[in-house]
Amino acid sequence: MHIMPEFRTTPLNVILIGFMGCGKSAIGMRLAGLLGFEFIDMDACIAEQAGQAIPEIFAAEGEAGFRARETAILQELLASGKERAVISTGGGIVTQPVNDAPLRALGWIVWLTTSDDILWQRVRRNRERPMLHTEDPRKTFDDLLALRRPLYQALADATVDTRGLTVEEAAYGISESVRVHFNP
């Protein structure tokens, strides 16, 4: 019996999803370099369009305003027909169901994950994380992670646990998976 290879039905893009501090930007930049792709950081796009830093957007518009901007950037990327890009999303993009179909249509989705403790160590002192500006940041962190984990899992085409890996090692491993996925 001969099995035909599965043909790519999405644009040649890699979409990185995952919780804040998982390495989407750092790994994404290195991955783009390895693949010869453009690197697009959605949070940077939002800040550039708004002319404000992410914490300022949250302060002025709240999470709902930020999420609306995030969805608009996602729609722009999809409408552009962009290919050969590594796109780093914001950690909360998965909380808006309206984003699921555009993310899937934009490319191959890779969920970057690591241990909760590593994530917490990375984000706890970062004042640029408006979602953690609460009375009990650790509880907020745990609650957000518990809410988002199943959403990442449901959306991901592949999951990469970066625990124990350098940025270089993680990017290289993902680049090999990308090559296999897009060239069956």
Secondary structure as the mmCIF struct_conf table of DSSP 4:
data_model
#
loop_
_struct_conf.conf_type_id
_struct_conf.id
_struct_conf.beg_label_comp_id
_struct_conf.beg_label_asym_id
_struct_conf.beg_label_seq_id
_struct_conf.end_label_comp_id
_struct_conf.end_label_asym_id
_struct_conf.end_label_seq_id
HELX_LH_PP_P HELX_LH_PP_P1 MET A 4 ARG A 8
BEND BEND1 THR A 10 THR A 10
BEND BEND2 LEU A 12 LEU A 12
STRN STRN1 ASN A 13 ILE A 17
TURN_TY1_P TURN_TY1_P1 MET A 20 GLY A 21
BEND BEND3 CYS A 22 GLY A 23
HELX_RH_AL_P HELX_RH_AL_P1 LYS A 24 LEU A 35
TURN_TY1_P TURN_TY1_P2 GLY A 36 GLY A 36
STRN STRN2 GLU A 38 ASP A 41
HELX_RH_AL_P HELX_RH_AL_P2 MET A 42 ALA A 50
TURN_TY1_P TURN_TY1_P3 GLY A 51 GLY A 51
BEND BEND4 GLN A 52 GLN A 52
HELX_RH_AL_P HELX_RH_AL_P3 ILE A 54 SER A 80
TURN_TY1_P TURN_TY1_P4 GLY A 81 GLY A 81
BEND BEND5 ARG A 84 ARG A 84
STRN STRN3 ALA A 85 SER A 88
HELX_LH_PP_P HELX_LH_PP_P2 THR A 89 GLY A 90
TURN_TY1_P TURN_TY1_P5 GLY A 91 GLY A 92
HELX_RH_3T_P HELX_RH_3T_P1 ILE A 93 THR A 95
HELX_RH_3T_P HELX_RH_3T_P2 PRO A 97 ASN A 99
HELX_RH_AL_P HELX_RH_AL_P4 ASP A 100 LEU A 106
BEND BEND6 GLY A 107 GLY A 107
STRN STRN4 TRP A 108 THR A 113
HELX_RH_AL_P HELX_RH_AL_P5 ASP A 116 VAL A 123
TURN_TY1_P TURN_TY1_P6 ARG A 124 ARG A 125
TURN_TY1_P TURN_TY1_P7 ARG A 127 GLU A 128
HELX_RH_3T_P HELX_RH_3T_P3 PRO A 130 LEU A 132
BEND BEND7 THR A 134 ASP A 136
HELX_RH_AL_P HELX_RH_AL_P6 PRO A 137 LEU A 155
BEND BEND8 ASP A 157 ASP A 157
STRN STRN5 ALA A 158 ASP A 161
TURN_TY1_P TURN_TY1_P8 ARG A 163 GLY A 164
HELX_RH_AL_P HELX_RH_AL_P7 VAL A 167 PHE A 182
#
